[in-house]
Amino acid sequence: MAGIAALLKGHRVVGLDTSAFIYHLEGASPYAECTSSVFDELACGSFRGVTSVLTLMELSVKPLQMGRSDVADEYEVLLVNFPNLLIVDLNRDTVRSAAELRANYRLWPADALQIAACPEAGATAFLTNDRVLRRVAELEVVLLEDLLLR
């Protein structure tokens, strides 16, 4: 997975989509090894990561549906304390940027909000596994799927 480190080291700040966290926390194949490398690099400071508070919401849904609020709490604690990870709140400027992204690229609201939060925090890349987001020109969109091929 050296390709991941090399690719992401070209960026000081990388936006992280919820899918990266889900694959990592759930050990989902075939992406768990890939996301493990990403989060190792993040933890050691090879780059800084940014995600929005939407990630906390999206990560909590499944555990809450299963009646496991303790797991939702654990996920939140893990994210809030993860080294070199910034979780940004959404504000009016972010929402406006998200609206522009939706208008320009026909994105789902959550995707537009996630991406809009990243440049405001200095991100120049966005790690996801959603091919549709490749349309976005404001950031380099990196697909986990493509990193598996490196």
N, C-alpha and C positions, 0 to 999 in steps of 0.2 A: 504493500500500500504506500510505497514511497512516492508514487505519483500524486497522491492526495496532498501530502505535505508540500511537495514542490509547487503544485498548482495553487494551493491556498496561501503559501508564503509570499506569493506575489501581491497579496492584499493584506494591509494592516488590520482591517476590520471586515468581518464576513457576517452577513445576515444569515440566520439559521431558521429554516422553516420548521414547523412543528413535526413534520414527517421525520426529520433527522433525530429528534428526541424520541419519538415513538419507536423507531427502529432500534435505537440504542437501548432504551429502557426495557423494551420487550424482547430484545435479542432476536429480532426478526431476520430470518435468512432471506435473501443472501446479503442483506445490507448491514448486518450487525458488525461484521469485521471492518467494513468501511467506516461506519459511524464511530466505532471504537477508536480507529486511527484519528479521525477528525477530532473527537473529544479529548484524546491524549494530547494532540498538538495544541488544542485550545488551552487545556489545563497547564501545559508547560510554557505557555505564553508565546508560541510561534505566531499567533495572531490573536486579536480580540474578537469575541463574538457578540452579536446583538440579536435579540428577538423581542417581539412585543408581548404585552400582557395577554394577548390572544392565545399565546402558546400555553400559558397557565390554564386558561379556560379549556382549550382543546385537549390538553393532557388529562384534565380532571373528569371529562365526560364519561369515559368507559368505566373507570373505577366507581364513580358515583352511581352509574346505572346498575352496577353490581353490588351496591350497598357497601362499598369499601371506601368510605371517606378517609380512613387512615392511609390508604395508598395515595389518594389525591393529596393529602397533607404531606406525605413523604416526597412526592414529586415536586411539590412547591418548595419545600425546604431544600431539596437537592438543587433545583434551578437557581433559587435565590442566592445560594452559597457557592455556586460553581465558579471556580477561578476564571477570571478574564471574560466573564459573561455579563453583559448588561441587558437587563429586562426593561424596556422602555414603556412608559405609559403613552396612551393615545391622547392627543390634544386636538384642538381645532385645526391647527396647521396640518397635522398628520392626516386628519379626516379630509381636508381639502385636497391634499396631494393624492390620497387614495381615490377620491372622486375623479380626479384627472386621469389617474391610471386606469380606472374602470372605463372612463369615456374613451380613452385612447386605445386600450387593449382588450376591452370587453372581459374583464376579470371578475371573478366572484368577489363579493365584499371582503371576506376574510383574507383572501390572497392579496387584494389591493391594500388593505390595512397593514398586513405583515410587511409587504415590500415598501410601502410608504414610510414606515417607521425606520427603515434601515439607513437610507442616505442621510437622514437627519442626525444619525449617530455616527456618521462617517464611513459607513460600509460602502465598499466598491464591488462586492460580489454577494450573491445570494445562493445559498446551498439548499436545494429542494429535490424532490423527485417528481415534480409536476411539469410535464413537457409544455403545457400551455404557457407557462411563465417565461419560456424562452423568447416570447414575443417582446418582452419588456427590454427596452434599450437603456434604461437609466442605470442598470447594474449588469455586471457579468453574471448571468444565471448559470450555475453549475449543477448538473444533475448527478445525483448519487449513482444512478444507473450507468452513466458514462464513466464514472470513476472506477467502477468494477472492471472495466475493460483495460485499465492502465496497468 
